[in-house]
Amino acid sequence: MKATLHKILLLFGAVNLYTGSFVAIAQKSPGIPMPSGPIDLSKTSNLVIFIIIPAIILIVWLIYRKRIKKIKEEKREFFKKKNDSENS
């Protein structure tokens, strides 16, 4: 059983490695210019793409995470009160 599972995992890894290399080659676009140096933040478009949008995403994620924690805590308190009232 263990040897069979090991063979299956080895085969899966080999197939994944083989097909993964084709995916990496397929993503390289020959006609598109690639940046070769540091990002110029004096351009408004670069500033928006690399600073402002990630900052907004981070702030929204932190607010969302805080809200989820608050909702979970409220549920815990509700069920704790409900459980205490049933046991009393």
N, C-alpha and C positions, 0 to 999 in steps of 0.2 A: 504494500500500500504506500509506504513512504517513498520507495524507489520510483513508483509510478508517478506520484505527485511531483517528485523532484524532476523527472524527465519532462513532464508537462510544463512545469515552470521554466525549465531550461529551453524547451522548444518555443514557448511563448516569448521569452526574452530574446532569443535569436531572431524570431520573426519581427519583433518590435524594433530591434536594432537595425535590421535589414531595411524595413520599410521606413523607419524614421530618417535614415540618411537621404532617401529620395524626397521626403517632405522638406528637409532642410535645403536641399538643392533647388527644389521647385519654388521656394519662397524668395530666392535671390532674383531680383528684377534687373536685367542688364541695362535698360534704357533710362532708369530713374537716377537722378543725381543723388549722391550720398554725402551727408555732411562729414567733413574731415577734421574740423577743429572744434573749439569750444563754442557754446551757444552764445549768440550776440543778443543780450537782453535789452539793448537799446531799441530794437524793433518791437513795435507793439504786439505783433502777432506772436512772436516768440515769448514775450512776457505773459500774454494771455494763456498760451498753450502750456508753458512749462512752469508757471508760478501760480497764476490766479485760478485756473480750473482745478489743479490738484489741491490747492488750499480750500476751495469751496467743497470739493468732494470729501476732504478730511473733516471739515467742520460739520457737514451734514452727517457723516458717519458717526462722529462723536456724539452729536445730539441724538441720533437714532439709537445708538447703543445705550445712552443714559436713559432714554425713554423706555427701552425694552427692560432694563434693570428695574426701573420704577414699577412697571407693570407686573413683573415677576414678583417683586416684593409685596405689592398689594395683593396678589393672588395668594402668596404664602400666608400673609396676615389674615386674609378672609378665611382660608381653609383652617388655619390654626384656631381662630375664634369659633368657627363652625364646629370643629372637633372638640374644643373645650366645652361648648354649650351642650353638645350631645352626651359627653361623658359626665357632666354635672347633674 
